[in-house]
């Protein structure tokens, strides 16, 4: 089984209307909004490291469930 991992560095540019405005280091022209309540301990100027892992098993199970539901709908 292969695992897909990605680590992204982002800076908290500012806090606006209850959102952290994040700027990815690799794509500074992009901006990402994250609800402040998800990351309340971070402030403007902080550098954050996000590590993301794709859950291959859960993805496969979800795709199988969707496929089975579609098949049942088509064969009605």
N, C-alpha and C positions, 0 to 999 in steps of 0.2 A: 504494500500500500504506500502510495506517495503522499507526502504532506506538502502543503503549500504554505509557506511563511512569508511574511513581509513586515519589515520594520520601517516606520516612517517617523522622521523628526519634524516637529512643528513648533512654531513660536506662537505664544498667545499675543496677538497684536493689540487687542483691546477687548473690553467687555461692553456690550451694547444691547440694550433692551432684553436683558436676561440671557444673553448668549455670549459665549467666548468666541471671538473671531480668531481662527487659527490660520496660520500661513505655513504651508509645507515648505521645508527647506529646499527640496528638489524642484519645486514648482512655485516660486514666490509670486507669480502672477495669479495664482489660485487662492481662494479664500474658502474656508470651511466653517460653518456655524455649528457649535455644539452647545446644547442647553447647559447653562451654568450649574443647574442642579445636578447634572451628571458628574461634574468635576469642580465641586465648590472650593477645594483647597488650592486651586491654581489662580494666579493673578497675571496681569499684564506684564510682559517681558519674560515670563517663564518659558523655558524650552522643555517640550514634552516629547517623549519617545513612545510611540504607539507600536505595539507588536500584535500582529493579526495572524491568526492561523485558520485556514479553511478546514472545517470539520468534514472530511471526506465521507465518513460513515453516515453522519446526519444528512448530508447533501444527497447521498445515494438513496437513503430511506425516504426522504421527502420527494425526490423525483419518482421513486417507485409508487408511492401513495398517489401522487398526482396522475401518473400514468394509469393506474388502476381505476381511479375515479373517472378519468376521461373515457376509458374503455367501457365502463359501466354506462356512462351517459350516451355514448354512441350506439351501444347495443341494446338500448331500451326499445 
